[in-house]
Amino acid sequence: MKFKITTKLREGIKDIQGDTMSLNLNANGWQVEDMKVG
């Protein structure tokens, strides 16, 4: 099963927070294959 996550980040939020979010999801058992930020 694959998950695709699309998020809209507010101005001022750094890309590293998106990476951290992906790592947290993976740690929680959610295998994130592709995360798009835009």
C-alpha positions in Angstrom: 0.0 0.0 0.0 1.4 3.4 -1.0 0.7 6.8 0.6 1.0 10.1 -1.1 1.1 13.2 1.0 0.6 16.7 -0.3 1.0 19.6 2.1 0.8 23.3 1.7 3.2 25.1 4.0 2.9 28.7 5.1 5.6 31.2 4.3 8.6 31.0 6.6 8.4 27.2 7.2 11.7 25.6 6.2 11.9 22.4 4.0 13.7 20.6 6.9 10.4 20.6 8.8 8.9 18.7 5.9 11.7 16.2 6.1 11.2 15.9 9.8 7.5 15.4 9.2 8.3 12.6 6.8 10.7 11.0 9.3 8.1 11.2 12.1 5.5 9.5 9.8 8.0 6.7 9.0 8.8 6.3 12.7 5.1 5.9 13.4 4.7 3.2 10.8 3.6 5.3 7.9 5.8 4.5 4.9 6.0 7.8 3.0 7.1 7.3 -0.6 6.6 10.7 -1.9 6.0 14.0 -0.1 5.3 17.1 -2.2 5.6 20.5 -0.8 4.1 23.4 -2.8 
